């Protein structure tokens, strides 16, 4: 008798919808074509980009950490006057990436003794700014 029960349970499980079994349902209704995969419910091309890069449509492989048109993810444009730094748009008032506009102009605050870590932070006598800290 227990074999018959086991067979019935197996049949019920194999014919039950995935959602009823607690299995997440993939949103792509049909299998994706060769060379594509289901991502967030859409069939998209399998990326052949190197690590840290994203396949962003016609732009191809882009560095999502510093591309102002694809900052952090594809099609995430940074506002004019901003840079994409580590995948986040940061306002920089027209200065190159990694610099801030201080009273003396565009400044690399990681090594400027007059603007160490931020504008206006001065390192004391005998100290130098290294990696944004007076040491």
GUDO-809416 format. One record per residue (C-alpha): y negated, z, x. Coordinates in steps of 0.05 Angstrom, whole numbers, plus 5000, padded with zeros to 4 digits. Layout:
BEGIN
YZX
...
% end
This chain:
BEGIN
500050005000
495150175056
496049475084
493849165019
487749615017
486049425089
486548685072
482148775011
476849155051
477048625106
476048075054
470248455022
466748555088
467747835111
464947565046
459148055038
452147815055
449748035124
443948435095
448848845053
452449045117
446049255152
446048645198
439148355208
438747665176
436147115221
430246775186
431946065206
435445795144
439345255182
442045235253
436745005302
437344335337
439944285408
434744505459
431444975408
432645685386
430546125328
424546565345
420946955291
423946515237
422145845269
426145365311
422345295377
423844935442
427745345492
422945525547
424445285616
418345635644
418746125702
418546875689
411647105665
409846425638
410146185566
411645495536
405245365497
405944695462
402544105494
399644555549
406644665576
408245275618
402145735624
401046405657
400146875597
397047405642
390846995662
390146375618
383946445574
386845965521
393546325518
391947055536
398047495526
401146985479
400446245462
394146025426
390546695436
383646455459
378946935495
371646925472
366646535515
364446965573
371147325576
376947285623
384347395611
386447975656
393648215652
394547885585
388348195552
381547875540
376048255576
368648125571
365647985639
358747705626
360247055662
363047365727
369447105758
375947455739
376448145768
368948245774
363748605731
356348455723
352649045753
345249115772
346548755838
350148165805
357648015798
361348565835
368548695855
368849425833
375349535870
371949525938
364349585929
361550255954
355550205906
359850045845
366750355856
371350295796
365450155750
358049975755
353650515785
359050955816
357051055889
361651305943
358951885984
357351866057
363551726099
367651476040
369650776023
371650445957
378950255958
382450005895
376750265852
376750975881
372251305933
376651545991
% end
